[in-house]
Structure formats: structure tokens, C-alpha cells
Amino acid sequence: MESNHNLRWIYIGRALRSFITAFLTVIFPLYLAKVGYSASRLGLVLALSGAITVVLVAAVGLFADFYGRRRAIIGLAVLSVLGGLAMGFSHAFFWAVLASGLGGVGRGGGAGSGGSWGPVFPAEQPLVAESVDPAGRTLAFGRISFIGVLAGAAGSLVAGLPDWLHRNGWTWVRGYHVLFFAAALLSVGMALVSLPIRERRRQEAEDNEAPPPIPVRTLMGRLGFTNALNGLGFGFLGPLLTYWFYRRFGVGPAEIGLLYTLINLAAAFPYLWSSMLAKRLGAVKTVTVTRGVGLIMMLMMVFMPTFWLAGTFYLLRMVFNSLGMPARQSFVMGVSESRYRSRVAAFSSLPSQITSMITPAVGGALMETVLDTPIYGAVFFMTLNLVTYWWSFRNVPESGRSGNG
């Protein structure tokens, strides 16, 4: 009963966070452009806010293990409140950087990701893992991502509110302020829904725990290396993909926005199917197979003659990615000691967040010569990630071997 109690509130918190992040990620850059920011200054704001996110992820990883995951989530919700208020009251450079860093702008992981990224991630994952039996862990991770994707799709639609208000006599700036203050109010809700969560005492969790199948330092080292490769691939793909669609097919924001909405909807249900696949193949093989097929789908994009054909293969890539993600999250939590789970989630993901800042500039420069560079670069590094992931974890026993390990 307690696990159901906890999961209910964790799911609601994820829905609120994904909803907020979705519309902030769309409107914040547009807002800065409206108040006079150049493209280079906007890029600097987002880069510096990314550095704040990296610091927060590391801080949460340490704080949550020592002082409690629920407290960490509540603290981050309070920071989001401050971020929303700061966005609403000032667009000065310092406050823009601080607000976007604290408010989680652009830290949701992109279309179809379910909001499975950012500073909350290291605190939320261990709470999900300890709220269910090992046999139900993958299904729980699938459900929370499913909820996050649907909430993110709704949030993306809300991002059109400033445009509607402008057509009805509001200034652009006032229209954006409405959503910034709404983000602050909803962040208060994130804090409130975290209060009822019941967290196990640290000593109790350790007393009931079997020995881990892999030492924590070895686990973090292998995850860190594989995630660093994945971050290099994501850096090629994420920031440059919209521009690639525009240059290759001449489409604008309406077509691309519709595609991303369809991706969110299509990627939702595979999260729920991940546990069934993991029962048959095991977690590591599930991740390897689904990501491998997804990479083939992504590579096919460069051979497509139209936007919608290329977009269909990108949608399929995200569907297969969704199939494997809950199994991967469950596996990491299953082979981690409960007392170290927040640190493992945080410090194993930091390399990907750091390396993803490197490749956009390289990919952008190479696109002047080879337009399809983002696709080729992403496939290359994500294939290296796939090979090293399989090699690193193929012999590691899964905790709760019902396939949900």
C-alpha cells in the first residue's frame, strides 16, 4: 500500500514538472528574443544555465543520499518557484541565466523523453526504485515516463498562450509573464505533492539489501564513460536537428512543431511496454536491441526525399528509444546500493551533460560542408555508446531477475 501511496505523489510531481518544463523550453528563448537578445547572447544564456544545471545535478546527488530524496525534490521545487518569479520580474542578463538554470529551461530531455533529465532525476529515480518490488521496477519507470510525455505534450500546447493573448490586445511581454508566473505557481504545487512521500530510513534500507553485483565505483565509471559517448551524440543531434530539417527540406516551425507533438504522443505507450520486453530479453539486451534498431531508423533519415518521411523515421527512432529507457533506468537502480543511488544517478549522468555541450559547435561548423553531419555524428557516437554499454554490463547480474533488473 505504501508503495502505491508514494508512486501516486511521485507521478503527480513528474506530471507537473514535465508540463512546466515543456512550455518554458518553448517560450523562454522567444521571450528573450522579444526583449532584444541577439542569437549569440541567447546562446550564452542557455550555455551558462546549463552549467548551473550541472552543478545542481551534482549537489542533488550528494545531498539526496545523505539528507533524503524527498527533501531534495522539495528544495528543487522551491528553486523553480524562484526561477519562475525571476523570469517574470526581470530579463536582465544575470537574472535570465539564473532563472533559466533554476527553472529547468531546456532540461527535460527533448521530445519523447518524458522529462527524465535534470536535477530532479537523481532524487526521483531512487524514490521510484524503493517504492516498488524489484519485479515491478521497470513497469514503474515506464509509467512515470508515460505520464511525463503526455504532460509534456500538454505543456507544449500551452506555450501558444502568449500568441493568443497578443491577438487579444496584450503586449508580448505581458503574455509571456503570465506563463512565467504560472510556472512559479505550479512549482509550489510540485513542492506540496512531495510532502506526503514516505521515505525509508537509510539504515532500514541497508539492512534489507542484498550485496550489489558490481562495486559502486566500477558502476559509476562504466556508466560515466558510456554516457559521455552518448552525450557527444546527443550534442550533434538535439540542438542542430531543427536546423537540419529547415535546411534540408525548407520547413518552418509549424511543421516541425507538429512533428514533435506527434513524437511525444507516439513515444508515450512504448514506455509501458518496456517491462514486457525486459522480461523476455533481460534489461541489458533490451536496451541494446532497442537502441540499435533506433539508430538504424535515425540513419535512414538522410536517405529520405521528403520532410515527413524523414520525420517518420525520427519518430520510429524515438519509439524504440522509449522501449529501452525504463529497462535501462531500472537496471541502474537495481545494481546500485540503495544508499548510493542518488550519487550513481547524478555522477554517472554528468559526463553526458558536459560532453553534450562540446559537439553542437563542431557539428554546426561541419554542416557548412556536409549538411547531414548532425545525423552521421549522432549515429557514430551513439553506436560507440551502444557497444561500450553492452560490453560493460553484459555479464552483470540483474537485481530482481524477472526482467526488470
C-alpha positions as CSV (number, residue, x, y, z in Angstrom):
1,M,0.0,0.0,0.0
2,E,2.8,2.4,0.9
3,S,4.5,1.9,-2.5
4,N,1.2,2.8,-4.2
5,H,0.9,5.8,-1.9
6,N,4.4,7.0,-2.8
7,L,4.1,6.4,-6.5
8,R,0.9,8.3,-6.7
9,W,2.6,11.5,-5.5
10,I,5.8,10.9,-7.4
11,Y,3.8,10.5,-10.6
12,I,1.9,13.8,-10.0
13,G,5.1,15.6,-9.3
14,R,6.6,14.3,-12.6
15,A,3.5,15.4,-14.5
16,L,3.7,18.9,-13.1
17,R,7.4,19.2,-13.8
18,S,7.2,17.9,-17.4
19,F,4.3,20.2,-18.0
20,I,6.2,23.3,-16.8
21,T,9.5,22.4,-18.5
22,A,7.7,21.8,-21.8
23,F,6.2,25.3,-22.1
24,L,9.2,27.1,-20.6
25,T,11.6,25.5,-23.0
26,V,9.5,26.8,-25.9
27,I,8.7,30.3,-24.6
28,F,11.8,31.4,-22.8
29,P,14.1,31.8,-25.9
30,L,11.3,33.5,-27.7
31,Y,10.7,35.8,-24.8
32,L,14.4,36.9,-24.7
33,A,14.3,37.5,-28.5
34,K,11.3,39.7,-28.0
35,V,13.0,41.8,-25.3
36,G,16.1,42.4,-27.6
37,Y,18.5,39.5,-27.0
38,S,20.7,38.6,-30.0
39,A,21.2,34.9,-31.0
40,S,24.7,34.9,-29.6
41,R,23.6,36.4,-26.3
42,L,20.7,34.0,-26.1
43,G,23.1,31.1,-26.7
44,L,25.3,32.4,-23.9
45,V,22.4,32.5,-21.5
46,L,21.4,28.9,-22.3
47,A,25.1,27.7,-22.0
48,L,25.6,29.3,-18.6
49,S,22.2,28.0,-17.4
50,G,23.4,24.5,-18.5
51,A,26.4,25.0,-16.2
52,I,24.1,25.8,-13.3
53,T,22.2,22.6,-14.1
54,V,25.4,20.5,-14.0
55,V,26.2,22.0,-10.5
56,L,22.6,21.3,-9.3
57,V,22.8,17.7,-10.5
58,A,26.0,17.1,-8.6
59,A,24.7,18.8,-5.5
60,V,21.4,16.8,-5.5
61,G,23.4,13.6,-5.9
62,L,25.3,14.2,-2.7
63,F,22.5,15.9,-0.7
64,A,19.8,13.3,-1.5
65,D,21.8,10.3,-0.3
66,F,22.7,12.0,3.0
67,Y,19.7,14.0,3.8
68,G,16.8,12.5,1.9
69,R,15.5,12.4,-1.7
70,R,12.1,13.9,-0.8
71,R,13.8,16.9,0.8
72,A,16.0,17.3,-2.4
73,I,12.9,17.3,-4.6
74,I,11.1,19.9,-2.4
75,G,14.2,22.1,-2.4
76,L,14.4,22.0,-6.2
77,A,10.7,22.9,-6.4
78,V,11.4,25.9,-4.3
79,L,14.3,26.9,-6.6
80,S,11.9,26.5,-9.6
81,V,9.4,28.9,-7.8
82,L,12.2,31.5,-7.5
83,G,13.2,30.9,-11.2
84,G,9.7,31.5,-12.4
85,L,9.4,34.7,-10.4
86,A,12.8,35.9,-11.6
87,M,11.7,35.3,-15.3
88,G,8.5,37.3,-14.7
89,F,10.2,40.3,-13.0
90,S,13.4,40.8,-14.9
91,H,15.0,40.0,-18.3
92,A,18.5,41.3,-17.3
93,F,21.3,39.0,-18.3
94,F,22.2,37.8,-14.8
95,W,18.6,37.1,-13.8
96,A,17.9,35.4,-17.2
97,V,20.8,33.0,-16.6
98,L,19.9,32.3,-13.0
99,A,16.2,32.0,-13.8
100,S,16.7,29.5,-16.7
101,G,19.1,27.5,-14.6
102,L,16.9,27.3,-11.6
103,G,13.7,27.0,-13.6
104,G,14.9,24.0,-15.6
105,V,14.5,25.6,-19.0
106,G,15.5,23.1,-21.7
107,R,16.4,20.3,-19.2
108,G,13.6,17.9,-20.0
109,G,15.5,15.8,-22.4
110,G,13.6,16.7,-25.6
111,A,10.6,15.3,-27.5
112,G,9.5,11.9,-26.2
113,S,11.9,11.8,-23.3
114,G,9.3,12.0,-20.6
115,G,11.2,14.6,-18.6
116,S,13.7,12.0,-17.5
117,W,16.6,14.5,-17.1
118,G,17.7,17.4,-15.0
119,P,18.5,18.0,-11.3
120,V,15.4,16.2,-10.0
121,F,16.5,13.0,-11.8
122,P,19.0,11.7,-9.1
123,A,16.4,12.1,-6.3
124,E,13.4,10.9,-8.1
125,Q,14.8,7.7,-9.5
126,P,15.8,6.2,-6.1
127,L,12.4,7.0,-4.7
128,V,10.7,5.1,-7.6
129,A,13.1,2.2,-7.1
130,E,12.5,1.9,-3.4
131,S,8.7,2.3,-3.7
132,V,8.2,-1.0,-5.7
133,D,9.4,-4.6,-5.6
134,P,12.2,-5.4,-8.0
135,A,9.8,-7.3,-10.2
136,G,7.7,-4.1,-10.8
137,R,10.5,-1.7,-11.1
138,T,10.7,-1.4,-14.9
139,L,6.9,-1.0,-15.2
140,A,7.1,1.8,-12.6
141,F,9.8,3.6,-14.6
142,G,7.8,3.1,-17.7
143,R,4.6,4.6,-16.2
144,I,6.4,7.7,-14.9
145,S,7.9,8.4,-18.3
146,F,4.5,7.7,-19.9
147,I,2.9,10.3,-17.6
148,G,5.8,12.7,-18.3
149,V,5.5,12.5,-22.1
150,L,1.7,13.2,-22.0
151,A,2.2,16.1,-19.6
152,G,5.0,17.5,-21.8
153,A,2.7,17.3,-24.9
154,A,0.1,19.3,-23.0
155,G,2.7,21.8,-21.9
156,S,3.8,22.3,-25.4
157,L,0.3,23.3,-26.4
158,V,0.1,25.8,-23.5
159,A,3.2,27.5,-25.0
160,G,0.9,29.1,-27.6
161,L,-0.9,31.1,-24.9
162,P,1.2,34.3,-25.3
163,D,0.3,34.4,-29.0
164,W,-3.4,34.1,-28.3
165,L,-3.2,36.8,-25.6
166,H,-1.3,39.1,-28.1
167,R,-4.0,38.7,-30.7
168,N,-6.5,39.8,-28.0
169,G,-4.7,43.0,-27.1
170,W,-2.0,42.0,-24.6
171,T,1.6,43.0,-25.2
172,W,4.0,40.2,-26.0
173,V,6.0,40.7,-22.8
174,R,2.9,40.6,-20.5
175,G,1.7,37.4,-22.3
176,Y,5.0,35.7,-21.5
177,H,4.9,36.9,-17.9
178,V,1.6,35.1,-17.4
179,L,3.2,31.8,-18.1
180,F,6.3,32.6,-16.0
181,F,4.2,33.3,-13.0
182,A,2.1,30.2,-13.8
183,A,5.3,28.2,-13.7
184,A,6.1,29.6,-10.3
185,L,2.6,28.7,-9.0
186,L,2.8,25.2,-10.4
187,S,6.2,24.8,-8.8
188,V,4.6,25.4,-5.5
189,G,2.3,22.5,-6.4
190,M,5.4,20.4,-7.1
191,A,6.6,21.0,-3.5
192,L,3.3,20.3,-2.0
193,V,2.7,17.0,-3.7
194,S,6.2,15.8,-2.5
195,L,5.3,16.4,1.2
196,P,3.2,13.1,1.6
197,I,6.0,10.9,0.2
198,R,7.3,8.4,2.8
199,E,10.9,7.7,2.5
200,R,12.5,4.6,4.1
201,R,15.1,5.2,6.8
202,R,18.6,4.8,5.5
203,Q,19.6,2.1,8.0
204,E,16.5,0.1,7.3
205,A,17.1,0.1,3.6
206,E,20.7,-1.1,4.1
207,D,19.8,-3.9,6.5
208,N,17.3,-5.4,4.0
209,E,19.6,-5.1,1.0
210,A,21.5,-7.9,-0.8
211,P,25.1,-7.3,-1.7
212,P,25.4,-5.4,-5.0
213,P,26.6,-7.3,-8.1
214,I,29.1,-4.6,-9.0
215,P,31.2,-2.2,-6.8
216,V,29.8,1.3,-6.9
217,R,32.9,3.0,-8.2
218,T,33.1,0.4,-11.1
219,L,29.5,1.0,-11.8
220,M,29.8,4.8,-11.9
221,G,33.0,4.6,-14.0
222,R,31.4,2.4,-16.7
223,L,28.2,4.4,-16.7
224,G,30.1,7.7,-16.9
225,F,32.1,6.5,-19.9
226,T,29.2,5.2,-21.8
227,N,27.1,8.3,-21.0
228,A,29.9,10.6,-22.1
229,L,29.8,9.0,-25.6
230,N,26.0,9.3,-25.6
231,G,26.3,13.0,-24.7
232,L,28.6,13.6,-27.7
233,G,26.0,12.0,-29.9
234,F,23.1,13.9,-28.4
235,G,25.1,17.2,-28.8
236,F,25.2,16.6,-32.5
237,L,21.5,15.7,-32.7
238,G,19.5,17.7,-30.2
239,P,20.5,21.3,-30.8
240,L,21.0,21.0,-34.6
241,L,18.2,18.7,-35.7
242,T,15.6,21.5,-36.1
243,Y,18.1,23.5,-38.2
244,W,18.8,20.3,-40.3
245,F,15.1,19.9,-41.0
246,Y,14.9,23.5,-42.0
247,R,17.9,23.4,-44.3
248,R,17.3,20.0,-45.8
249,F,13.5,20.3,-46.5
250,G,12.7,24.0,-46.2
251,V,10.1,23.5,-43.4
252,G,9.3,26.0,-40.7
253,P,8.3,25.9,-37.0
254,A,4.7,24.9,-37.7
255,E,5.7,21.6,-39.5
256,I,8.5,20.8,-37.0
257,G,6.2,21.6,-34.1
258,L,3.6,19.3,-35.4
259,L,6.2,16.5,-35.9
260,Y,7.4,16.9,-32.3
261,T,3.9,16.8,-30.9
262,L,3.3,13.5,-32.8
263,I,6.6,12.2,-31.5
264,N,5.5,12.9,-27.9
265,L,2.3,11.0,-28.4
266,A,3.8,8.1,-30.3
267,A,6.6,7.7,-27.8
268,A,4.3,7.5,-24.8
269,F,2.9,4.0,-25.0
270,P,6.2,2.2,-25.6
271,Y,7.3,3.2,-22.1
272,L,4.5,0.9,-20.8
273,W,5.7,-2.0,-23.0
274,S,9.3,-1.9,-21.8
275,S,8.7,-4.2,-18.8
276,M,7.2,-6.9,-21.0
277,L,10.2,-6.9,-23.4
278,A,12.6,-6.9,-20.5
279,K,11.0,-10.0,-19.0
280,R,11.9,-11.8,-22.2
281,L,15.3,-10.4,-23.0
282,G,16.6,-9.0,-19.8
283,A,17.4,-5.3,-19.2
284,V,20.8,-5.0,-20.8
285,K,19.8,-6.9,-24.0
286,T,16.5,-4.9,-24.2
287,V,18.5,-1.6,-24.1
288,T,21.0,-2.9,-26.7
289,V,18.4,-4.2,-29.1
290,T,16.0,-1.2,-28.9
291,R,18.7,1.4,-29.2
292,G,20.4,-0.5,-32.1
293,V,17.1,-0.5,-34.1
294,G,16.6,3.1,-33.2
295,L,20.0,4.1,-34.6
296,I,19.2,2.3,-37.9
297,M,15.9,4.3,-38.1
298,M,17.9,7.6,-37.5
299,L,20.4,6.8,-40.1
300,M,17.6,6.2,-42.6
301,M,16.6,9.9,-42.2
302,V,19.5,11.1,-44.5
303,F,18.1,9.0,-47.4
304,M,14.6,10.3,-47.3
305,P,13.4,12.7,-50.0
306,T,10.7,14.5,-48.0
307,F,10.3,16.0,-44.6
308,W,7.5,13.7,-43.5
309,L,9.3,10.6,-44.5
310,A,12.4,11.7,-42.6
311,G,10.2,12.7,-39.7
312,T,8.6,9.3,-39.7
313,F,11.9,7.6,-39.3
314,Y,12.9,10.0,-36.5
315,L,9.5,9.2,-34.8
316,L,10.3,5.5,-35.1
317,R,13.8,6.1,-33.6
318,M,12.2,7.8,-30.5
319,V,9.6,5.0,-30.2
320,F,12.4,2.3,-30.0
321,N,14.4,4.6,-27.6
322,S,11.3,4.8,-25.4
323,L,11.1,1.0,-25.3
324,G,14.5,0.6,-23.8
325,M,14.7,3.6,-21.4
326,P,12.7,2.2,-18.5
327,A,14.7,-1.0,-18.6
328,R,18.0,0.9,-18.5
329,Q,16.8,3.1,-15.6
330,S,15.6,0.1,-13.7
331,F,18.8,-1.8,-14.3
332,V,21.0,1.0,-12.9
333,M,18.9,1.3,-9.8
334,G,18.8,-2.4,-9.4
335,V,22.5,-2.9,-9.4
336,S,23.2,0.1,-7.1
337,E,23.3,0.0,-3.4
338,S,20.3,2.0,-2.1
339,R,22.5,4.4,0.0
340,Y,24.4,5.4,-3.2
341,R,21.6,5.5,-5.7
342,S,21.3,9.3,-5.9
343,R,25.1,9.7,-6.4
344,V,25.1,7.0,-9.0
345,A,22.3,8.7,-10.9
346,A,23.9,12.1,-10.7
347,F,27.6,11.5,-11.3
348,S,27.1,8.8,-14.0
349,S,24.9,11.3,-16.0
350,L,27.2,14.3,-15.5
351,P,29.6,13.3,-18.3
352,S,26.8,13.2,-20.8
353,Q,25.6,16.7,-19.8
354,I,29.2,18.0,-20.1
355,T,30.1,16.3,-23.4
356,S,26.7,17.4,-25.0
357,M,28.0,21.0,-24.7
358,I,31.0,20.2,-26.9
359,T,29.6,18.8,-30.1
360,P,27.0,21.4,-31.2
361,A,29.7,23.9,-32.2
362,V,31.6,21.2,-34.0
363,G,28.5,19.9,-35.8
364,G,27.4,23.4,-36.7
365,A,30.7,24.2,-38.3
366,L,30.8,20.9,-40.2
367,M,27.3,21.4,-41.5
368,E,28.6,24.1,-43.8
369,T,30.4,21.4,-45.7
370,V,28.3,18.3,-45.1
371,L,24.7,19.1,-44.3
372,D,23.9,15.7,-42.8
373,T,26.7,16.0,-40.2
374,P,24.3,16.0,-37.2
375,I,22.8,12.7,-38.2
376,Y,26.2,11.0,-39.0
377,G,27.8,12.4,-35.9
378,A,24.9,11.3,-33.6
379,V,24.8,7.8,-35.1
380,F,28.6,7.4,-34.8
381,F,28.9,8.3,-31.1
382,M,25.6,6.7,-30.1
383,T,26.8,3.4,-31.7
384,L,30.0,3.7,-29.7
385,N,27.8,4.2,-26.6
386,L,25.8,1.1,-27.5
387,V,28.8,-1.1,-28.0
388,T,30.5,0.0,-24.8
389,Y,27.3,-0.3,-22.8
390,W,26.8,-3.9,-23.9
391,W,30.5,-4.7,-23.3
392,S,30.4,-3.1,-19.8
393,F,27.2,-4.7,-18.5
394,R,26.5,-7.9,-20.4
395,N,27.8,-10.1,-17.6
396,V,26.5,-8.1,-14.6
397,P,23.7,-10.0,-12.9
398,E,20.4,-8.1,-12.8
399,S,18.8,-7.4,-9.4
400,G,15.2,-8.8,-9.4
401,R,15.9,-11.0,-12.4
402,S,12.2,-11.1,-13.5
403,G,13.5,-9.0,-16.4
404,N,13.0,-5.7,-14.6
405,G,16.5,-5.6,-13.2
